Amino acid sequence: MSEVTNEMMVRFKSRHENVTFARAVAVSFLMNLNLNLNVISEVKTLVSEAVTNAIIHGYKNVRTKDVEMHLSYDDKEIRIDVIDYGVGIPDLEKAKEPLFSTLPEEERAGLGFTIMEVFSDDFEIESTVNEGTKVHMVKRYEDSDLTYK
C-alpha cells in the first residue's frame, strides 16, 4: 500500500434512502480519478451492500443510528470502510455463508457479504456483539487509470 493520496469520512443516519446518498458520495469523491466504468460500478455495489447491511442487520432498521463511511485512495487502490455501532455479528463464518440471512422472513437473499467479497480485492470484517461491525474493502485499479501524476 502506497501513501494515501486523499481520504474522506462521512456519517449519516441509518435510513434506507441514505444508501443512494452513500453511493453518490463515493463516486463523487473518486471523480478526479480516471476510473473505468467497471471499477466505478463495483465501488457503487460495494458501498450499497455494506451500507445496506449496516442499516438492515446492524441496526435492525432503526432509522436514528449513525453509519460511518471512510474512503481513501492512493495510486493503486481504493479503500472503503463502512462502520456501524449496532448489534454486531455473533458468528462471522456463518454470516459469510452464501444465502444465510438473519432476516429470512424479509426474503433477504443472504448474498451481501458474498458480493462484497467477490467485488473486493481484499475483504475483512471486524465485529463485536453489541458494539458493531466494520467492513473493510479494497478495490485495486491500474496506474494508467489515474488522471494526475
N, CA, C and O atoms as a GROMACS GRO file, in nm:
protein
  596
    1MET      N    1   0.085  -0.118   0.000
    1MET     CA    2   0.000   0.000   0.000
    1MET      C    3   0.089   0.123   0.000
    1MET      O    4   0.180   0.136   0.082
    2SER      N    5   0.062   0.213  -0.092
    2SER     CA    6   0.133   0.339  -0.101
    2SER      C    7   0.075   0.439  -0.002
    2SER      O    8  -0.027   0.414   0.062
    3GLU      N    9   0.141   0.553   0.008
    3GLU     CA   10   0.090   0.661   0.093
    3GLU      C   11  -0.045   0.709   0.042
    3GLU      O   12  -0.064   0.721  -0.079
    4VAL      N   13  -0.137   0.736   0.132
    4VAL     CA   14  -0.271   0.781   0.096
    4VAL      C   15  -0.261   0.915   0.023
    4VAL      O   16  -0.195   1.007   0.069
    5THR      N   17  -0.328   0.923  -0.092
    5THR     CA   18  -0.333   1.045  -0.170
    5THR      C   19  -0.446   1.136  -0.124
    5THR      O   20  -0.431   1.258  -0.118
    6ASN      N   21  -0.559   1.075  -0.091
    6ASN     CA   22  -0.675   1.152  -0.049
    6ASN      C   23  -0.763   1.062   0.037
    6ASN      O   24  -0.764   0.940   0.021
    7GLU      N   25  -0.838   1.124   0.128
    7GLU     CA   26  -0.927   1.047   0.214
    7GLU      C   27  -1.044   1.133   0.258
    7GLU      O   28  -1.036   1.256   0.257
    8MET      N   29  -1.153   1.066   0.297
    8MET     CA   30  -1.271   1.137   0.345
    8MET      C   31  -1.349   1.046   0.438
    8MET      O   32  -1.333   0.924   0.436
    9MET      N   33  -1.434   1.108   0.518
    9MET     CA   34  -1.524   1.035   0.605
    9MET      C   35  -1.658   1.106   0.603
    9MET      O   36  -1.665   1.228   0.601
   10VAL      N   37  -1.764   1.027   0.603
   10VAL     CA   38  -1.898   1.083   0.609
   10VAL      C   39  -1.979   1.000   0.709
   10VAL      O   40  -1.962   0.878   0.719
   11ARG      N   41  -2.066   1.066   0.781
   11ARG     CA   42  -2.154   1.000   0.878
   11ARG      C   43  -2.297   1.038   0.841
   11ARG      O   44  -2.326   1.154   0.814
   12PHE      N   45  -2.385   0.940   0.842
   12PHE     CA   46  -2.524   0.964   0.807
   12PHE      C   47  -2.614   0.871   0.887
   12PHE      O   48  -2.567   0.770   0.941
   13LYS      N   49  -2.741   0.904   0.894
   13LYS     CA   50  -2.838   0.825   0.969
   13LYS      C   51  -2.867   0.693   0.896
   13LYS      O   52  -2.854   0.684   0.774
   14SER      N   53  -2.906   0.595   0.972
   14SER     CA   54  -2.930   0.460   0.920
   14SER      C   55  -3.069   0.450   0.855
   14SER      O   56  -3.154   0.371   0.897
   15ARG      N   57  -3.087   0.531   0.755
   15ARG     CA   58  -3.212   0.534   0.678
   15ARG      C   59  -3.183   0.475   0.541
   15ARG      O   60  -3.079   0.502   0.482
   16HIS      N   61  -3.276   0.396   0.492
   16HIS     CA   62  -3.251   0.326   0.364
   16HIS      C   63  -3.222   0.423   0.249
   16HIS      O   64  -3.143   0.392   0.161
   17GLU      N   65  -3.285   0.540   0.249
   17GLU     CA   66  -3.260   0.635   0.141
   17GLU      C   67  -3.115   0.684   0.140
   17GLU      O   68  -3.069   0.739   0.039
   18ASN      N   69  -3.044   0.666   0.250
   18ASN     CA   70  -2.904   0.708   0.254
   18ASN      C   71  -2.809   0.610   0.185
   18ASN      O   72  -2.690   0.640   0.171
   19VAL      N   73  -2.858   0.495   0.142
   19VAL     CA   74  -2.776   0.405   0.060
   19VAL      C   75  -2.743   0.477  -0.071
   19VAL      O   76  -2.628   0.475  -0.116
   20THR      N   77  -2.842   0.540  -0.132
   20THR     CA   78  -2.820   0.616  -0.256
   20THR      C   79  -2.724   0.732  -0.230
   20THR      O   80  -2.635   0.759  -0.312
   21PHE      N   81  -2.741   0.800  -0.118
   21PHE     CA   82  -2.652   0.910  -0.081
   21PHE      C   83  -2.507   0.860  -0.069
   21PHE      O   84  -2.416   0.924  -0.120
   22ALA      N   85  -2.486   0.747  -0.001
   22ALA     CA   86  -2.352   0.693   0.018
   22ALA      C   87  -2.287   0.657  -0.115
   22ALA      O   88  -2.168   0.683  -0.136
   23ARG      N   89  -2.363   0.599  -0.204
   23ARG     CA   90  -2.310   0.566  -0.338
   23ARG      C   91  -2.267   0.694  -0.411
   23ARG      O   92  -2.160   0.698  -0.471
   24ALA      N   93  -2.351   0.796  -0.406
   24ALA     CA   94  -2.321   0.922  -0.474
   24ALA      C   95  -2.197   0.989  -0.415
   24ALA      O   96  -2.114   1.041  -0.489
   25VAL      N   97  -2.185   0.987  -0.283
   25VAL     CA   98  -2.068   1.044  -0.217
   25VAL      C   99  -1.941   0.971  -0.261
   25VAL      O  100  -1.841   1.034  -0.294
   26ALA      N  101  -1.946   0.839  -0.263
   26ALA     CA  102  -1.829   0.760  -0.301
   26ALA      C  103  -1.786   0.791  -0.444
   26ALA      O  104  -1.668   0.815  -0.470
   27VAL      N  105  -1.880   0.792  -0.535
   27VAL     CA  106  -1.848   0.821  -0.675
   27VAL      C  107  -1.797   0.964  -0.691
   27VAL      O  108  -1.702   0.988  -0.764
   28SER      N  109  -1.860   1.058  -0.623
   28SER     CA  110  -1.814   1.198  -0.631
   28SER      C  111  -1.672   1.213  -0.579
   28SER      O  112  -1.591   1.285  -0.638
   29PHE      N  113  -1.642   1.146  -0.470
   29PHE     CA  114  -1.508   1.152  -0.412
   29PHE      C  115  -1.402   1.098  -0.508
   29PHE      O  116  -1.288   1.146  -0.509
   30LEU      N  117  -1.439   1.000  -0.588
   30LEU     CA  118  -1.344   0.936  -0.680
   30LEU      C  119  -1.343   0.998  -0.820
   30LEU      O  120  -1.273   0.949  -0.909
   31MET      N  121  -1.420   1.106  -0.841
   31MET     CA  122  -1.435   1.166  -0.974
   31MET      C  123  -1.304   1.208  -1.038
   31MET      O  124  -1.289   1.199  -1.160
   32ASN      N  125  -1.208   1.254  -0.958
   32ASN     CA  126  -1.084   1.303  -1.018
   32ASN      C  127  -0.995   1.190  -1.068
   32ASN      O  128  -0.894   1.215  -1.133
   33LEU      N  129  -1.031   1.066  -1.038
   33LEU     CA  130  -0.957   0.951  -1.091
   33LEU      C  131  -1.023   0.909  -1.222
   33LEU      O  132  -1.145   0.910  -1.234
   34ASN      N  133  -0.944   0.873  -1.316
   34ASN     CA  134  -0.998   0.831  -1.445
   34ASN      C  135  -1.027   0.681  -1.440
   34ASN      O  136  -0.961   0.602  -1.508
   35LEU      N  137  -1.125   0.643  -1.361
   35LEU     CA  138  -1.156   0.502  -1.341
   35LEU      C  139  -1.248   0.452  -1.452
   35LEU      O  140  -1.336   0.525  -1.499
   36ASN      N  141  -1.227   0.328  -1.494
   36ASN     CA  142  -1.316   0.274  -1.594
   36ASN      C  143  -1.451   0.242  -1.531
   36ASN      O  144  -1.463   0.234  -1.409
   37LEU      N  145  -1.552   0.223  -1.614
   37LEU     CA  146  -1.687   0.204  -1.565
   37LEU      C  147  -1.703   0.079  -1.480
   37LEU      O  148  -1.786   0.076  -1.389
   38ASN      N  149  -1.625  -0.024  -1.508
   38ASN     CA  150  -1.633  -0.146  -1.426
   38ASN      C  151  -1.592  -0.118  -1.282
   38ASN      O  152  -1.658  -0.164  -1.189
   39VAL      N  153  -1.485  -0.043  -1.262
   39VAL     CA  154  -1.439  -0.011  -1.127
   39VAL      C  155  -1.542   0.075  -1.056
   39VAL      O  156  -1.574   0.050  -0.940
   40ILE      N  157  -1.596   0.175  -1.124
   40ILE     CA  158  -1.697   0.263  -1.065
   40ILE      C  159  -1.820   0.181  -1.025
   40ILE      O  160  -1.872   0.198  -0.915
   41SER      N  161  -1.865   0.095  -1.113
   41SER     CA  162  -1.982   0.012  -1.084
   41SER      C  163  -1.958  -0.080  -0.965
   41SER      O  164  -2.046  -0.097  -0.881
   42GLU      N  165  -1.840  -0.137  -0.957
   42GLU     CA  166  -1.808  -0.227  -0.847
   42GLU      C  167  -1.798  -0.151  -0.714
   42GLU      O  168  -1.842  -0.201  -0.611
   43VAL      N  169  -1.740  -0.031  -0.716
   43VAL     CA  170  -1.735   0.051  -0.594
   43VAL      C  171  -1.876   0.085  -0.548
   43VAL      O  172  -1.905   0.076  -0.429
   44LYS      N  173  -1.963   0.123  -0.640
   44LYS     CA  174  -2.102   0.154  -0.604
   44LYS      C  175  -2.171   0.032  -0.543
   44LYS      O  176  -2.247   0.045  -0.447
   45THR      N  177  -2.145  -0.085  -0.597
   45THR     CA  178  -2.205  -0.207  -0.544
   45THR      C  179  -2.150  -0.238  -0.405
   45THR      O  180  -2.225  -0.274  -0.315
   46LEU      N  181  -2.018  -0.224  -0.388
   46LEU     CA  182  -1.958  -0.247  -0.256
   46LEU      C  183  -2.019  -0.156  -0.150
   46LEU      O  184  -2.055  -0.201  -0.041
   47VAL      N  185  -2.030  -0.028  -0.182
   47VAL     CA  186  -2.088   0.068  -0.089
   47VAL      C  187  -2.234   0.034  -0.060
   47VAL      O  188  -2.276   0.035   0.056
   48SER      N  189  -2.311   0.003  -0.164
   48SER     CA  190  -2.452  -0.031  -0.145
   48SER      C  191  -2.470  -0.150  -0.053
   48SER      O  192  -2.552  -0.146   0.039
   49GLU      N  193  -2.394  -0.255  -0.077
   49GLU     CA  194  -2.409  -0.377   0.003
   49GLU      C  195  -2.368  -0.353   0.148
   49GLU      O  196  -2.437  -0.396   0.240
   50ALA      N  197  -2.256  -0.285   0.169
   50ALA     CA  198  -2.207  -0.263   0.304
   50ALA      C  199  -2.299  -0.170   0.384
   50ALA      O  200  -2.329  -0.198   0.500
   51VAL      N  201  -2.344  -0.062   0.323
   51VAL     CA  202  -2.432   0.031   0.392
   51VAL      C  203  -2.569  -0.034   0.418
   51VAL      O  204  -2.626  -0.017   0.525
   52THR      N  205  -2.621  -0.106   0.322
   52THR     CA  206  -2.748  -0.177   0.342
   52THR      C  207  -2.736  -0.275   0.457
   52THR      O  208  -2.826  -0.282   0.540
   53ASN      N  209  -2.627  -0.352   0.463
   53ASN     CA  210  -2.608  -0.446   0.574
   53ASN      C  211  -2.605  -0.373   0.708
   53ASN      O  212  -2.665  -0.420   0.806
   54ALA      N  213  -2.537  -0.259   0.714
   54ALA     CA  214  -2.530  -0.183   0.840
   54ALA      C  215  -2.670  -0.141   0.884
   54ALA      O  216  -2.704  -0.151   1.001
   55ILE      N  217  -2.750  -0.093   0.790
   55ILE     CA  218  -2.883  -0.044   0.822
   55ILE      C  219  -2.978  -0.158   0.858
   55ILE      O  220  -3.045  -0.154   0.961
   56ILE      N  221  -2.982  -0.259   0.775
   56ILE     CA  222  -3.079  -0.368   0.791
   56ILE      C  223  -3.041  -0.462   0.906
   56ILE      O  224  -3.125  -0.494   0.990
   57HIS      N  225  -2.915  -0.505   0.908
   57HIS     CA  226  -2.874  -0.606   1.005
   57HIS      C  227  -2.806  -0.545   1.128
   57HIS      O  228  -2.831  -0.589   1.240
   58GLY      N  229  -2.723  -0.445   1.109
   58GLY     CA  230  -2.652  -0.384   1.221
   58GLY      C  231  -2.745  -0.311   1.316
   58GLY      O  232  -2.731  -0.319   1.438
   59TYR      N  233  -2.841  -0.240   1.256
   59TYR     CA  234  -2.932  -0.160   1.337
   59TYR      C  235  -3.076  -0.209   1.333
   59TYR      O  236  -3.164  -0.147   1.392
   60LYS      N  237  -3.101  -0.319   1.265
   60LYS     CA  238  -3.237  -0.376   1.257
   60LYS      C  239  -3.339  -0.272   1.213
   60LYS      O  240  -3.450  -0.266   1.264
   61ASN      N  241  -3.298  -0.189   1.115
   61ASN     CA  242  -3.385  -0.086   1.057
   61ASN      C  243  -3.423   0.027   1.152
   61ASN      O  244  -3.520   0.098   1.126
   62VAL      N  245  -3.349   0.046   1.261
   62VAL     CA  246  -3.370   0.163   1.346
   62VAL      C  247  -3.310   0.281   1.271
   62VAL      O  248  -3.190   0.281   1.241
   63ARG      N  249  -3.390   0.380   1.241
   63ARG     CA  250  -3.352   0.486   1.148
   63ARG      C  251  -3.278   0.603   1.210
   63ARG      O  252  -3.249   0.701   1.141
   64THR      N  253  -3.246   0.596   1.338
   64THR     CA  254  -3.185   0.710   1.407
   64THR      C  255  -3.038   0.688   1.443
   64THR      O  256  -2.977   0.776   1.504
   65LYS      N  257  -2.982   0.576   1.407
   65LYS     CA  258  -2.843   0.545   1.440
   65LYS      C  259  -2.751   0.596   1.329
   65LYS      O  260  -2.795   0.622   1.218
   66ASP      N  261  -2.623   0.609   1.361
   66ASP     CA  262  -2.525   0.659   1.263
   66ASP      C  263  -2.449   0.546   1.195
   66ASP      O  264  -2.411   0.447   1.259
   67VAL      N  265  -2.428   0.563   1.066
   67VAL     CA  266  -2.340   0.477   0.986
   67VAL      C  267  -2.225   0.567   0.942
   67VAL      O  268  -2.247   0.681   0.901
   68GLU      N  269  -2.103   0.516   0.950
   68GLU     CA  270  -1.986   0.590   0.902
   68GLU      C  271  -1.930   0.522   0.778
   68GLU      O  272  -1.929   0.399   0.767
   69MET      N  273  -1.884   0.604   0.685
   69MET     CA  274  -1.817   0.552   0.566
   69MET      C  275  -1.687   0.629   0.550
   69MET      O  276  -1.687   0.752   0.544
   70HIS      N  277  -1.578   0.557   0.541
   70HIS     CA  278  -1.446   0.615   0.518
   70HIS      C  279  -1.398   0.567   0.382
   70HIS      O  280  -1.406   0.447   0.352
   71LEU      N  281  -1.349   0.657   0.299
   71LEU     CA  282  -1.287   0.621   0.172
   71LEU      C  283  -1.151   0.687   0.164
   71LEU      O  284  -1.131   0.799   0.210
   72SER      N  285  -1.057   0.615   0.105
   72SER     CA  286  -0.926   0.672   0.077
   72SER      C  287  -0.872   0.604  -0.048
   72SER      O  288  -0.917   0.496  -0.087
   73TYR      N  289  -0.773   0.669  -0.109
   73TYR     CA  290  -0.708   0.607  -0.223
   73TYR      C  291  -0.564   0.652  -0.231
   73TYR      O  292  -0.524   0.754  -0.176
   74ASP      N  293  -0.487   0.571  -0.304
   74ASP     CA  294  -0.351   0.606  -0.340
   74ASP      C  295  -0.340   0.582  -0.489
   74ASP      O  296  -0.441   0.582  -0.559
   75ASP      N  297  -0.219   0.562  -0.540
   75ASP     CA  298  -0.205   0.546  -0.685
   75ASP      C  299  -0.236   0.404  -0.734
   75ASP      O  300  -0.221   0.378  -0.853
   76LYS      N  301  -0.277   0.314  -0.646
   76LYS     CA  302  -0.304   0.177  -0.687
   76LYS      C  303  -0.438   0.121  -0.639
   76LYS      O  304  -0.492   0.030  -0.702
   77GLU      N  305  -0.493   0.175  -0.529
   77GLU     CA  306  -0.612   0.114  -0.474
   77GLU      C  307  -0.703   0.213  -0.401
   77GLU      O  308  -0.661   0.320  -0.356
   78ILE      N  309  -0.828   0.172  -0.392
   78ILE     CA  310  -0.931   0.245  -0.318
   78ILE      C  311  -0.964   0.161  -0.195
   78ILE      O  312  -0.983   0.039  -0.206
   79ARG      N  313  -0.971   0.225  -0.080
   79ARG     CA  314  -1.008   0.156   0.044
   79ARG      C  315  -1.141   0.212   0.094
   79ARG      O  316  -1.161   0.333   0.100
   80ILE      N  317  -1.230   0.121   0.129
   80ILE     CA  318  -1.364   0.158   0.174
   80ILE      C  319  -1.389   0.090   0.308
   80ILE      O  320  -1.374  -0.032   0.319
   81ASP      N  321  -1.427   0.167   0.408
   81ASP     CA  322  -1.468   0.112   0.537
   81ASP      C  323  -1.609   0.161   0.566
   81ASP      O  324  -1.638   0.280   0.554
   82VAL      N  325  -1.697   0.068   0.603
   82VAL     CA  326  -1.832   0.104   0.646
   82VAL      C  327  -1.847   0.050   0.787
   82VAL      O  328  -1.824  -0.068   0.814
   83ILE      N  329  -1.888   0.140   0.879
   83ILE     CA  330  -1.890   0.107   1.021
   83ILE      C  331  -2.027   0.136   1.080
   83ILE      O  332  -2.086   0.242   1.056
   84ASP      N  333  -2.078   0.040   1.157
   84ASP     CA  334  -2.198   0.065   1.238
   84ASP      C  335  -2.164   0.033   1.383
   84ASP      O  336  -2.068  -0.039   1.411
   85TYR      N  337  -2.243   0.085   1.472
   85TYR     CA  338  -2.225   0.062   1.616
   85TYR      C  339  -2.347  -0.011   1.670
   85TYR      O  340  -2.401   0.023   1.776
   86GLY      N  341  -2.390  -0.112   1.595
   86GLY     CA  342  -2.513  -0.183   1.625
   86GLY      C  343  -2.492  -0.314   1.700
   86GLY      O  344  -2.411  -0.323   1.791
   87VAL      N  345  -2.569  -0.415   1.659
   87VAL     CA  346  -2.578  -0.541   1.733
   87VAL      C  347  -2.456  -0.631   1.718
   87VAL      O  348  -2.435  -0.721   1.800
   88GLY      N  349  -2.374  -0.609   1.614
   88GLY     CA  350  -2.258  -0.695   1.591
   88GLY      C  351  -2.300  -0.830   1.533
   88GLY      O  352  -2.419  -0.860   1.520
   89ILE      N  353  -2.202  -0.909   1.499
   89ILE     CA  354  -2.226  -1.039   1.437
   89ILE      C  355  -2.169  -1.148   1.528
   89ILE      O  356  -2.048  -1.154   1.548
   90PRO      N  357  -2.256  -1.233   1.582
   90PRO     CA  358  -2.206  -1.335   1.675
   90PRO      C  359  -2.124  -1.445   1.608
   90PRO      O  360  -2.033  -1.501   1.670
   91ASP      N  361  -2.153  -1.478   1.483
   91ASP     CA  362  -2.083  -1.586   1.412
   91ASP      C  363  -2.046  -1.539   1.272
   91ASP      O  364  -2.125  -1.553   1.179
   92LEU      N  365  -1.926  -1.482   1.258
   92LEU     CA  366  -1.884  -1.426   1.129
   92LEU      C  367  -1.881  -1.530   1.018
   92LEU      O  368  -1.923  -1.502   0.906
   93GLU      N  369  -1.833  -1.649   1.047
   93GLU     CA  370  -1.824  -1.753   0.943
   93GLU      C  371  -1.963  -1.789   0.892
   93GLU      O  372  -1.981  -1.805   0.771
   94LYS      N  373  -2.058  -1.801   0.979
   94LYS     CA  374  -2.197  -1.831   0.938
   94LYS      C  375  -2.253  -1.714   0.857
   94LYS      O  376  -2.318  -1.735   0.755
   95ALA      N  377  -2.228  -1.592   0.903
   95ALA     CA  378  -2.280  -1.473   0.834
   95ALA      C  379  -2.224  -1.461   0.692
   95ALA      O  380  -2.291  -1.406   0.604
   96LYS      N  381  -2.103  -1.511   0.668
   96LYS     CA  382  -2.041  -1.502   0.536
   96LYS      C  383  -2.086  -1.613   0.442
   96LYS      O  384  -2.051  -1.611   0.324
   97GLU      N  385  -2.162  -1.710   0.491
   97GLU     CA  386  -2.210  -1.818   0.404
   97GLU      C  387  -2.311  -1.763   0.304
   97GLU      O  388  -2.402  -1.689   0.343
   98PRO      N  389  -2.297  -1.799   0.176
   98PRO     CA  390  -2.395  -1.756   0.076
   98PRO      C  391  -2.535  -1.805   0.116
   98PRO      O  392  -2.552  -1.918   0.160
   99LEU      N  393  -2.633  -1.718   0.098
   99LEU     CA  394  -2.775  -1.743   0.124
   99LEU      C  395  -2.814  -1.739   0.271
   99LEU      O  396  -2.931  -1.756   0.303
  100PHE      N  397  -2.717  -1.716   0.363
  100PHE     CA  398  -2.753  -1.703   0.504
  100PHE      C  399  -2.804  -1.562   0.529
  100PHE      O  400  -2.746  -1.464   0.481
  101SER      N  401  -2.912  -1.551   0.604
  101SER     CA  402  -2.967  -1.420   0.641
  101SER      C  403  -3.020  -1.427   0.783
  101SER      O  404  -3.079  -1.527   0.823
  102THR      N  405  -2.998  -1.321   0.858
  102THR     CA  406  -3.056  -1.313   0.993
  102THR      C  407  -3.202  -1.270   0.986
  102THR      O  408  -3.273  -1.272   1.087
  103LEU      N  409  -3.248  -1.233   0.867
  103LEU     CA  410  -3.386  -1.188   0.849
  103LEU      C  411  -3.454  -1.262   0.733
  103LEU      O  412  -3.498  -1.198   0.638
  104PRO      N  413  -3.463  -1.396   0.740
  104PRO     CA  414  -3.522  -1.470   0.629
  104PRO      C  415  -3.670  -1.436   0.605
  104PRO      O  416  -3.720  -1.451   0.494
  105GLU      N  417  -3.740  -1.389   0.710
  105GLU     CA  418  -3.880  -1.353   0.694
  105GLU      C  419  -3.898  -1.231   0.604
  105GLU      O  420  -4.007  -1.207   0.552
  106GLU      N  421  -3.791  -1.154   0.584
  106GLU     CA  422  -3.797  -1.038   0.495
  106GLU      C  423  -3.752  -1.073   0.354
  106GLU      O  424  -3.733  -0.985   0.270
  107GLU      N  425  -3.737  -1.200   0.328
  107GLU     CA  426  -3.696  -1.250   0.196
  107GLU      C  427  -3.566  -1.186   0.148
  107GLU      O  428  -3.554  -1.145   0.033
  108ARG      N  429  -3.470  -1.179   0.237
  108ARG     CA  430  -3.336  -1.131   0.202
  108ARG      C  431  -3.262  -1.243   0.131
  108ARG      O  432  -3.278  -1.360   0.166
  109ALA      N  433  -3.180  -1.208   0.032
  109ALA     CA  434  -3.108  -1.309  -0.046
  109ALA      C  435  -2.992  -1.371   0.031
  109ALA      O  436  -2.953  -1.484   0.002
  110GLY      N  437  -2.937  -1.299   0.128
  110GLY     CA  438  -2.824  -1.353   0.204
  110GLY      C  439  -2.696  -1.357   0.123
  110GLY      O  440  -2.611  -1.444   0.143
  111LEU      N  441  -2.680  -1.262   0.032
  111LEU     CA  442  -2.562  -1.260  -0.055
  111LEU      C  443  -2.475  -1.136  -0.037
  111LEU      O  444  -2.380  -1.117  -0.111
  112GLY      N  445  -2.507  -1.051   0.060
  112GLY     CA  446  -2.433  -0.925   0.077
  112GLY      C  447  -2.284  -0.944   0.095
  112GLY      O  448  -2.205  -0.886   0.022
  113PHE      N  449  -2.244  -1.026   0.192
  113PHE     CA  450  -2.101  -1.048   0.215
  113PHE      C  451  -2.037  -1.121   0.098
  113PHE      O  452  -1.921  -1.095   0.064
  114THR      N  453  -2.110  -1.212   0.035
  114THR     CA  454  -2.057  -1.282  -0.082
  114THR      C  455  -2.027  -1.186  -0.194
  114THR      O  456  -1.921  -1.193  -0.256
  115ILE      N  457  -2.120  -1.095  -0.222
  115ILE     CA  458  -2.100  -0.995  -0.327
  115ILE      C  459  -1.982  -0.905  -0.293
  115ILE      O  460  -1.898  -0.876  -0.378
  116MET      N  461  -1.975  -0.860  -0.168
  116MET     CA  462  -1.863  -0.774  -0.127
  116MET      C  463  -1.729  -0.845  -0.144
  116MET      O  464  -1.632  -0.786  -0.189
  117GLU      N  465  -1.725  -0.972  -0.107
  117GLU     CA  466  -1.600  -1.047  -0.118
  117GLU      C  467  -1.559  -1.068  -0.263
  117GLU      O  468  -1.441  -1.060  -0.297
  118VAL      N  469  -1.657  -1.094  -0.350
  118VAL     CA  470  -1.628  -1.116  -0.493
  118VAL      C  471  -1.579  -0.988  -0.559
  118VAL      O  472  -1.486  -0.992  -0.640
  119PHE      N  473  -1.639  -0.873  -0.526
  119PHE     CA  474  -1.604  -0.747  -0.592
  119PHE      C  475  -1.482  -0.679  -0.530
  119PHE      O  476  -1.429  -0.584  -0.588
  120SER      N  477  -1.436  -0.726  -0.414
  120SER     CA  478  -1.320  -0.666  -0.347
  120SER      C  479  -1.194  -0.744  -0.380
  120SER      O  480  -1.198  -0.865  -0.403
  121ASP      N  481  -1.082  -0.673  -0.382
  121ASP     CA  482  -0.953  -0.740  -0.394
  121ASP      C  483  -0.903  -0.784  -0.257
  121ASP      O  484  -0.830  -0.883  -0.246
  122ASP      N  485  -0.943  -0.713  -0.153
  122ASP     CA  486  -0.922  -0.753  -0.014
  122ASP      C  487  -1.051  -0.724   0.059
  122ASP      O  488  -1.116  -0.622   0.034
  123PHE      N  489  -1.089  -0.814   0.150
  123PHE     CA  490  -1.216  -0.801   0.221
  123PHE      C  491  -1.200  -0.853   0.363
  123PHE      O  492  -1.157  -0.967   0.383
  124GLU      N  493  -1.235  -0.770   0.461
  124GLU     CA  494  -1.227  -0.810   0.601
  124GLU      C  495  -1.348  -0.758   0.676
  124GLU      O  496  -1.401  -0.651   0.646
  125ILE      N  497  -1.389  -0.835   0.776
  125ILE     CA  498  -1.498  -0.793   0.864
  125ILE      C  499  -1.447  -0.802   1.007
  125ILE      O  500  -1.390  -0.904   1.048
  126GLU      N  501  -1.468  -0.695   1.084
  126GLU     CA  502  -1.442  -0.696   1.228
  126GLU      C  503  -1.576  -0.671   1.295
  126GLU      O  504  -1.648  -0.578   1.258
  127SER      N  505  -1.610  -0.754   1.393
  127SER     CA  506  -1.738  -0.736   1.459
  127SER      C  507  -1.732  -0.783   1.603
  127SER      O  508  -1.669  -0.883   1.634
  128THR      N  509  -1.798  -0.709   1.689
  128THR     CA  510  -1.812  -0.743   1.829
  128THR      C  511  -1.959  -0.731   1.866
  128THR      O  512  -2.022  -0.628   1.841
  129VAL      N  513  -2.013  -0.837   1.925
  129VAL     CA  514  -2.154  -0.836   1.964
  129VAL      C  515  -2.183  -0.717   2.056
  129VAL      O  516  -2.108  -0.690   2.150
  130ASN      N  517  -2.291  -0.649   2.027
  130ASN     CA  518  -2.339  -0.531   2.100
  130ASN      C  519  -2.247  -0.409   2.088
  130ASN      O  520  -2.267  -0.311   2.161
  131GLU      N  521  -2.149  -0.413   1.999
  131GLU     CA  522  -2.062  -0.296   1.977
  131GLU      C  523  -2.060  -0.252   1.832
  131GLU      O  524  -2.039  -0.135   1.803
  132GLY      N  525  -2.083  -0.345   1.739
  132GLY     CA  526  -2.090  -0.307   1.599
  132GLY      C  527  -1.999  -0.383   1.507
  132GLY      O  528  -1.933  -0.479   1.546
  133THR      N  529  -1.999  -0.337   1.382
  133THR     CA  530  -1.928  -0.407   1.275
  133THR      C  531  -1.857  -0.307   1.186
  133THR      O  532  -1.909  -0.199   1.156
  134LYS      N  533  -1.737  -0.344   1.143
  134LYS     CA  534  -1.662  -0.267   1.045
  134LYS      C  535  -1.632  -0.359   0.927
  134LYS      O  536  -1.572  -0.466   0.943
  135VAL      N  537  -1.674  -0.316   0.809
  135VAL     CA  538  -1.644  -0.389   0.685
  135VAL      C  539  -1.537  -0.309   0.613
  135VAL      O  540  -1.554  -0.190   0.584
  136HIS      N  541  -1.425  -0.376   0.583
  136HIS     CA  542  -1.312  -0.312   0.515
  136HIS      C  543  -1.296  -0.378   0.378
  136HIS      O  544  -1.283  -0.500   0.368
  137MET      N  545  -1.298  -0.296   0.273
  137MET     CA  546  -1.286  -0.347   0.136
  137MET      C  547  -1.181  -0.267   0.061
  137MET      O  548  -1.167  -0.147   0.080
  138VAL      N  549  -1.107  -0.336  -0.024
  138VAL     CA  550  -1.006  -0.272  -0.108
  138VAL      C  551  -1.036  -0.307  -0.252
  138VAL      O  552  -1.060  -0.423  -0.286
  139LYS      N  553  -1.033  -0.206  -0.337
  139LYS     CA  554  -1.050  -0.224  -0.481
  139LYS      C  555  -0.927  -0.168  -0.550
  139LYS      O  556  -0.898  -0.049  -0.540
  140ARG      N  557  -0.853  -0.254  -0.618
  140ARG     CA  558  -0.732  -0.210  -0.690
  140ARG      C  559  -0.768  -0.166  -0.831
  140ARG      O  560  -0.865  -0.214  -0.890
  141TYR      N  561  -0.688  -0.074  -0.885
  141TYR     CA  562  -0.704  -0.030  -1.023
  141TYR      C  563  -0.566  -0.004  -1.082
  141TYR      O  564  -0.468   0.007  -1.009
  142GLU      N  565  -0.560   0.006  -1.212
  142GLU     CA  566  -0.432   0.024  -1.282
  142GLU      C  567  -0.378   0.165  -1.266
  142GLU      O  568  -0.454   0.262  -1.263
  143ASP      N  569  -0.244   0.176  -1.257
  143ASP     CA  570  -0.179   0.310  -1.251
  143ASP      C  571  -0.219   0.395  -1.371
  143ASP      O  572  -0.233   0.517  -1.358
  144SER      N  573  -0.237   0.333  -1.486
  144SER     CA  574  -0.268   0.408  -1.608
  144SER      C  575  -0.408   0.470  -1.603
  144SER      O  576  -0.441   0.552  -1.688
  145ASP      N  577  -0.489   0.431  -1.505
  145ASP     CA  578  -0.622   0.488  -1.492
  145ASP      C  579  -0.622   0.622  -1.421
  145ASP      O  580  -0.727   0.686  -1.411
  146LEU      N  581  -0.509   0.668  -1.371
  146LEU     CA  582  -0.504   0.796  -1.300
  146LEU      C  583  -0.497   0.912  -1.397
  146LEU      O  584  -0.433   0.903  -1.502
  147THR      N  585  -0.563   1.021  -1.362
  147THR     CA  586  -0.554   1.141  -1.444
  147THR      C  587  -0.445   1.235  -1.395
  147THR      O  588  -0.404   1.325  -1.468
  148TYR      N  589  -0.398   1.215  -1.272
  148TYR     CA  590  -0.292   1.301  -1.220
  148TYR      C  591  -0.171   1.216  -1.190
  148TYR      O  592  -0.183   1.095  -1.172
  149LYS      N  593  -0.055   1.277  -1.184
  149LYS     CA  594   0.070   1.206  -1.150
  149LYS      C  595   0.158   1.299  -1.071
  149LYS      O  596   0.268   1.261  -1.032
   0.00000   0.00000   0.00000
